[in-house]
Amino acid sequence: MVTIRLTRRGARNLPFYHVVVTDSRKRQGGSILEQVGFFNPVARGKEVRLKLEIDRIDHWVKLGAQMSDRVGALSKEFRKQNATQAVAA
């Protein structure tokens, strides 16, 4: 089964996550099919906290990929954030 999940990168006490599409049987840091975004939970100032390629995520979900709970929540947050920015512009 193909899953969309987070894989951790970054230093100790400074987490940074890539949002990746991968086979669920592979280990967390193993080979990936595609990277579709990133998440920086400790972003400060003008650093970007969350960036997702929603069109690619939708493509993979349409093909049967399952999102992890955390990626689902981040995706929902990103869509809401973009909708708010579109209304403001």
C-alpha positions in Angstrom: 0.0 0.0 0.0 1.2 3.5 -0.8 1.1 6.0 2.1 1.7 9.8 2.4 3.6 10.4 5.7 6.2 12.5 7.4 9.8 11.6 7.5 12.0 13.3 10.0 15.1 15.3 9.0 17.0 18.0 10.9 19.2 18.1 13.9 18.6 17.1 17.5 16.0 19.4 19.1 15.5 21.1 15.7 13.0 18.8 13.9 12.2 19.3 10.2 9.9 16.9 8.3 9.5 16.1 4.6 6.0 15.0 3.5 6.7 12.0 1.2 4.8 9.4 -0.8 6.2 5.9 -0.1 5.4 2.3 0.1 4.1 1.5 3.6 6.4 -1.5 3.9 9.5 0.7 3.6 11.2 2.0 6.7 10.7 5.7 7.7 13.9 7.0 6.2 14.0 4.6 3.3 13.4 5.1 -0.4 10.5 7.4 -1.5 8.3 7.7 -4.5 7.9 11.4 -4.4 8.4 14.4 -2.0 5.3 16.5 -1.9 6.1 19.1 0.7 7.7 19.9 4.1 6.7 20.8 7.6 8.8 22.9 10.0 7.2 22.8 13.5 9.7 25.2 15.0 9.5 28.0 12.3 10.2 31.5 13.6 9.8 34.9 12.1 9.3 34.8 8.4 10.3 31.1 8.0 7.7 29.0 6.1 6.1 26.6 8.5 4.2 24.4 6.0 4.4 23.9 2.3 2.5 21.2 0.4 1.9 20.4 -3.2 -1.9 19.8 -2.8 -2.4 18.9 -6.5 0.2 16.0 -6.2 -1.3 14.9 -2.9 -4.8 14.8 -4.5 -3.3 12.8 -7.4 -1.8 10.2 -5.1 -5.0 9.9 -3.0 -7.0 9.4 -6.2 -4.7 6.5 -7.1 -5.4 4.9 -3.7 -2.7 6.3 -1.3 -3.6 6.6 2.3 -2.6 9.7 4.3 -1.3 9.4 7.9 -3.4 11.1 10.5 -0.8 13.9 10.9 -0.5 14.5 7.2 -4.3 14.6 6.9 -4.5 17.3 9.6 -1.6 19.3 8.0 -3.3 19.1 4.6 -6.6 20.4 6.1 -4.7 23.2 7.8 -2.9 24.1 4.5 -6.1 24.1 2.5 -7.8 26.4 5.1 -4.8 28.7 5.1 -4.8 29.0 1.3 -8.5 29.6 1.2 -8.1 32.5 3.7 -5.3 34.0 1.7 -7.3 33.8 -1.5 -10.3 35.6 0.1 -8.0 38.3 1.5 -6.4 38.9 -1.9 
